[in-house]
Amino acid sequence: MALIELHLHTSESSPCGRVPAKKGMTMYREAGYDGVVVTDHFSRDVHGRKDGRRWEQVVEKFLEGYKKAKREGEKLGLKVYLGMELRFPHDENDFLVYGLDEGYILAHPWLYERELYQVYREMNQAGIEIFQAHPFRGSCSPADPKCLSGVEILNGNPRHNSHNDMARAWAKEQALTGICGSDFHQAEDLAGAGICVPVLPESEKELAQVLKAGAFTFRM
């Protein structure tokens, strides 16, 4: 079985991240993980409004942590996948996105300035899956389930009460696939949760298919 982290932030691309990508990958490899999805924050709060800036520059900054993590992962024998934690302007809900690549982000300027229902429709057609992260934490609230592939029902971050029990109940009520992740920001968050799969997915698209199908077990 292969062990994968689905929710990790780097200090290069997430302001709340406290661990550089290279160190984070070493920590996860030593903890026995076979794969990591880098889900750095992607939002107006982090990357700003349009304001005359080039989208390519925004994307470059967002990808900085992922690219460093990927290079280090290749040295360590750790599979690194691109993901994101996406937030739209009108509330504080966060969405974990799996199955996208650099080309998709570049081809959809100011993605985070749009609305969930618009982005979900386009991503769904492209084989990209959206899972709501920690829907009952703080000022977050459940999004429209018709615009979700699933929901994070176990968030392992020790500094937040994500009300995982409420997330599990809501996912069951809405017949949504549940996923789990450590929500890694700093060293104490290491290996808080993960998924086990029989075979390590070869690509972001394959990982998204595994998640959509619920073809995994939890590791806590």
C-alpha positions as CSV (number, residue, x, y, z in Angstrom):
1,M,0.0,0.0,0.0
2,A,1.2,3.6,-0.8
3,L,0.6,6.4,1.7
4,I,-0.3,9.9,0.5
5,E,-0.6,13.3,2.2
6,L,-3.5,15.3,0.6
7,H,-3.1,18.6,2.3
8,L,0.2,20.4,2.7
9,H,1.4,24.0,2.6
10,T,4.9,25.3,1.9
11,S,6.5,28.5,3.3
12,E,7.4,29.6,-0.2
13,S,3.8,30.0,-1.5
14,S,1.5,30.0,1.6
15,P,2.0,32.9,4.0
16,C,0.9,30.7,6.9
17,G,3.4,28.0,6.0
18,R,6.3,27.7,8.3
19,V,8.3,24.8,6.7
20,P,10.2,25.2,3.4
21,A,9.2,22.8,0.7
22,K,12.6,21.0,0.7
23,K,12.5,20.3,4.4
24,G,8.8,19.3,4.3
25,M,9.5,16.6,1.7
26,T,12.4,15.2,3.7
27,M,10.1,15.1,6.8
28,Y,7.4,13.2,4.9
29,R,9.8,10.8,3.3
30,E,11.3,10.0,6.7
31,A,7.7,9.5,8.1
32,G,7.1,6.8,5.6
33,Y,5.0,8.6,3.0
34,D,5.1,7.7,-0.7
35,G,3.4,10.8,-2.1
36,V,2.5,14.3,-1.1
37,V,0.0,16.8,-2.7
38,V,1.2,20.4,-2.3
39,T,-2.0,22.4,-1.7
40,D,-0.8,26.0,-1.3
41,H,-3.3,28.7,-0.8
42,F,-4.7,30.4,-3.9
43,S,-6.9,33.4,-3.2
44,R,-7.2,37.1,-3.4
45,D,-6.0,37.4,0.2
46,V,-2.7,35.7,-0.7
47,H,-2.1,36.8,-4.2
48,G,-4.0,40.0,-4.6
49,R,-6.4,41.6,-7.1
50,K,-5.6,42.0,-10.7
51,D,-4.3,45.6,-10.3
52,G,-2.4,45.6,-13.6
53,R,-0.3,42.6,-12.7
54,R,0.5,39.8,-15.0
55,W,-1.3,36.5,-14.3
56,E,1.8,34.6,-15.2
57,Q,3.6,36.3,-12.2
58,V,0.8,35.3,-9.8
59,V,1.0,31.7,-11.0
60,E,4.8,31.6,-10.8
61,K,4.6,32.6,-7.1
62,F,1.9,30.1,-6.4
63,L,4.0,27.3,-8.0
64,E,7.2,28.2,-6.3
65,G,6.7,25.8,-3.3
66,Y,5.3,23.0,-5.5
67,K,8.3,23.2,-7.9
68,K,10.8,23.1,-5.1
69,A,8.9,20.2,-3.4
70,K,8.8,18.3,-6.7
71,R,12.5,18.6,-7.3
72,E,13.3,17.4,-3.8
73,G,10.8,14.6,-4.1
74,E,12.5,13.3,-7.2
75,K,15.8,13.1,-5.2
76,L,14.1,11.3,-2.3
77,G,11.8,8.9,-4.2
78,L,8.7,10.8,-3.0
79,K,5.9,11.4,-5.5
80,V,4.8,15.1,-5.4
81,Y,1.5,16.2,-7.0
82,L,0.2,19.6,-7.7
83,G,-2.9,20.7,-5.9
84,M,-4.3,23.9,-4.4
85,E,-6.4,25.3,-1.6
86,L,-8.7,27.6,-3.4
87,R,-10.8,30.4,-1.9
88,F,-13.3,32.7,-3.6
89,P,-13.8,36.4,-2.6
90,H,-17.3,36.3,-1.0
91,D,-16.6,34.1,2.1
92,E,-13.9,32.2,3.9
93,N,-14.6,28.7,2.6
94,D,-11.6,26.8,1.3
95,F,-11.6,24.1,-1.4
96,L,-8.9,21.5,-2.1
97,V,-8.4,21.0,-5.8
98,Y,-6.9,17.8,-7.3
99,G,-6.1,16.8,-10.9
100,L,-5.0,20.2,-12.3
101,D,-1.7,21.1,-13.9
102,E,0.3,24.3,-14.5
103,G,-1.2,24.7,-18.0
104,Y,-4.8,24.7,-16.6
105,I,-4.0,27.4,-14.1
106,L,-2.3,29.6,-16.7
107,A,-5.2,29.2,-19.1
108,H,-7.8,30.4,-16.5
109,P,-6.7,33.9,-15.4
110,W,-7.9,35.2,-12.1
111,L,-9.5,31.9,-11.2
112,Y,-9.9,32.8,-7.6
113,E,-11.9,35.9,-8.4
114,R,-14.8,33.9,-9.7
115,E,-17.6,31.8,-8.1
116,L,-17.6,28.1,-7.0
117,Y,-20.4,27.1,-9.3
118,Q,-18.6,28.5,-12.4
119,V,-15.2,27.0,-11.5
120,Y,-16.7,23.6,-10.6
121,R,-18.5,23.3,-13.9
122,E,-15.3,24.0,-15.9
123,M,-13.1,21.9,-13.7
124,N,-15.5,19.0,-13.7
125,Q,-15.4,18.9,-17.5
126,A,-11.6,18.8,-17.3
127,G,-11.5,15.9,-14.9
128,I,-10.5,18.1,-12.0
129,E,-12.1,17.4,-8.6
130,I,-13.0,19.9,-5.9
131,F,-13.4,18.9,-2.2
132,Q,-14.4,21.4,0.5
133,A,-11.8,21.7,3.2
134,H,-12.8,21.7,6.9
135,P,-16.4,23.0,6.2
136,F,-17.3,23.5,9.9
137,R,-14.1,25.3,11.1
138,G,-14.5,28.8,12.4
139,S,-16.3,31.0,9.9
140,C,-16.5,28.3,7.2
141,S,-19.8,26.8,6.2
142,P,-20.9,23.9,4.0
143,A,-21.0,24.9,0.3
144,D,-23.5,23.7,-2.3
145,P,-23.0,19.9,-2.5
146,K,-23.9,20.0,-6.2
147,C,-20.6,21.9,-6.7
148,L,-18.4,19.5,-4.8
149,S,-16.7,16.1,-5.6
150,G,-16.5,15.5,-1.8
151,V,-15.5,16.9,1.5
152,E,-12.5,16.8,3.9
153,I,-14.0,14.8,6.8
154,L,-10.8,14.5,8.8
155,N,-8.5,17.5,9.1
156,G,-5.5,16.7,11.2
157,N,-4.3,20.2,12.1
158,P,-3.8,20.4,15.9
159,R,-4.3,24.1,16.2
160,H,-7.8,24.3,14.8
161,N,-11.0,22.6,15.8
162,S,-12.3,21.5,12.4
163,H,-15.3,19.7,13.9
164,N,-14.5,16.6,11.9
165,D,-17.5,14.8,13.4
166,M,-19.8,17.4,11.9
167,A,-18.0,17.1,8.6
168,R,-18.4,13.3,8.6
169,A,-22.1,13.6,9.3
170,W,-22.7,16.2,6.6
171,A,-20.7,14.2,4.0
172,K,-22.8,11.1,4.8
173,E,-26.1,13.1,4.6
174,Q,-25.1,14.5,1.2
175,A,-23.6,11.3,-0.1
176,L,-20.3,13.0,-0.6
177,T,-16.9,11.2,-0.7
178,G,-14.8,12.0,2.4
179,I,-11.1,12.6,2.3
180,C,-8.5,13.4,5.0
181,G,-5.3,15.3,5.3
182,S,-2.8,16.7,7.8
183,D,-3.3,20.4,6.8
184,F,0.5,20.6,7.3
185,H,1.8,24.1,8.0
186,Q,4.5,23.5,10.5
187,A,6.6,20.7,12.0
188,E,4.1,19.6,14.6
189,D,1.5,18.9,11.9
190,L,3.6,16.1,10.3
191,A,1.7,13.0,9.3
192,G,-1.6,14.0,11.0
193,A,-3.6,12.0,8.4
194,G,-3.3,10.5,5.0
195,I,-4.8,8.0,2.6
196,C,-3.6,4.5,1.6
197,V,-3.9,3.3,-2.0
198,P,-2.9,-0.1,-3.5
199,V,-0.9,1.6,-6.3
200,L,0.7,5.1,-6.2
201,P,-1.1,7.2,-8.9
202,E,1.2,8.2,-11.8
203,S,-0.2,11.7,-12.3
204,E,-2.5,14.4,-10.8
205,K,-5.3,13.2,-13.1
206,E,-5.0,9.6,-11.8
207,L,-5.0,10.8,-8.2
208,A,-8.2,12.8,-8.9
209,Q,-9.8,9.7,-10.3
210,V,-8.9,7.7,-7.2
211,L,-10.3,10.3,-4.9
212,K,-13.5,10.7,-6.9
213,A,-14.1,6.9,-6.7
214,G,-13.2,6.8,-3.0
215,A,-10.7,4.0,-3.8
216,F,-8.6,4.4,-0.7
217,T,-8.5,3.9,3.0
218,F,-7.7,6.4,5.8
219,R,-4.4,6.5,7.7
220,M,-4.6,8.4,11.0
